[in-house]
Amino acid sequence: FDANTYLLMTKTLDYFDPAASFDQDLSAAFHRTQARFLVISFTSDWRFAPARSREIVRALVRAGREVSYSEIASESGHDAFLMPIPLYHETLRGYLNRVAREVDGRTSEPAHATVPAATEVNTHAA
C-alpha cells in the first residue's frame, strides 16, 4: 500500500460503527444477518483488540447468531494473521472445512474433527 491508501483505510476502520444505525445496539445490528460467524483475535493485536472481538461475539450470541471464537496467543500484533501460526491456520482450516461439509450436505461428520477443541467455542443460539 502507499501511505495515502493506508491512511484512508485506517480512517475508514476508525469511523466504522455497525451499531450507529441501531441506537448503538450491536446485537440489533446483527439481528438480520443470516451468516455463520468466525471471530479470531490475537492477544497482541492493538488494532482489533481481543476485548472488542469478545464484545462482537457477545452481541452475536444475544442476536441469536451462530458464532465460533478463537483467541490465539501471538507477539506479532495486528499482522499476526499474516504469520505462519499453526494454531491459527488449524482453526481457520477446521472452520472452513466444517462449513464446506455442511454446504455439501455431509453434516453427519463431527463438526469439530479438525478444529483444536481448546481454541474454538461454538455458540448455537436456540
N, C-alpha and C positions, 0 to 999 in steps of 0.2 A: 504494500500500500504506500501511496505517497502520503505525506504529512497531512494534507488537507482532507483526504479521504478518511484517515484515521480520526481526525478531529470531528468530522461530520458524523461518523459512526458513533463515536463516544458521546457526542451531544444528543444524538437520537436515543441512545440507550439511557442516558441520564434523564431524559424527559418522558420516556415511555412509561405509561401508567395504565395498565389494563383495567384497573378499578375506577378510573376517573369518571367514566360514564355510568357508574353503578353506585353512586354515593359512597365511594371509597370502600365498597364491599367486594373484596377479591373473590369470595365464594360466588357471589352473584355474577361476576364477570365470567366465571367458568361454568355456570349453571347450564347453558345451552350447548356446550361442547359435546361432541359425540366420540371424540378420540380417546384412546387409552394414552396414558402419560408415563414417561420415564424421566425422572429428575435425577441427575447425577451432580454431586458437588464435590469439590476438592477442598481439603482442610485449609490450605494456604491461599485460596483464591479470594482476594480482596475485592475484585470487580463484581463477582457474583458470589457473595459470602454464603457459607452453609446455612447460616441463620435465615437468610432470605429464601433459600431453597426449601428449608423446613416450613417456612411460612406459606409458601406456594403449595407444598404438599398438604398442609392442614386445610387450606382453602379448597383444594381439590376434593379432599375427603368430605368436608362439610357440604360441598356441592354435589356429592354423590357420584363422583367420577372415579374411575379405576386408575390408580397411580402406583408406580413402583419407584422406590427411592433408594439411592446408594450414596453414602458419603465416603470418599476414598482419601486415605492419607497420602499427602504429597507435599513436597517442598518446592514444587515448580510454579506455584502461584497460578495466575489466570491461564497461563499457557500449558497447564498440566494435561489438558485434553489432547495436546499435540505430542505428548511424550509417550514412549513405549512402556506404559504402566500395565503389567499383566492383569491385575485385578480389574482395572478399568476396561480393558479390552474383553476380558471374560464376561464381565457384567453386561456390556453392550451387546456382545455376540449372543449371549444367552437370551437376552430380552428380544432381540431381533429374530432369533431362531424360534422362540416361543410364538411370536406374532405370526411368523411365516407358517408355522404348523397350524395355527388357528385359522388363518386365511385359507390354507389348503384343505381345511376340514379334518385335520388329524388332531383334534383336541383331546383324544384319549391318552396321549402321551403325557407324562408328568411335565407340568409347566416349568418346574424348577430344575429339570435334569441337568442343564448346562450352566446354570447360574449359581455361583457360590452362595449358599444359604445365608451366611453371616452378613452379606452385603446388600441383600435385597429385601425390602419389605413390601409385600403386595397388600394393597387395600382394595377390597371389593366392596363397594357400597351396597347396602341392602335396598 
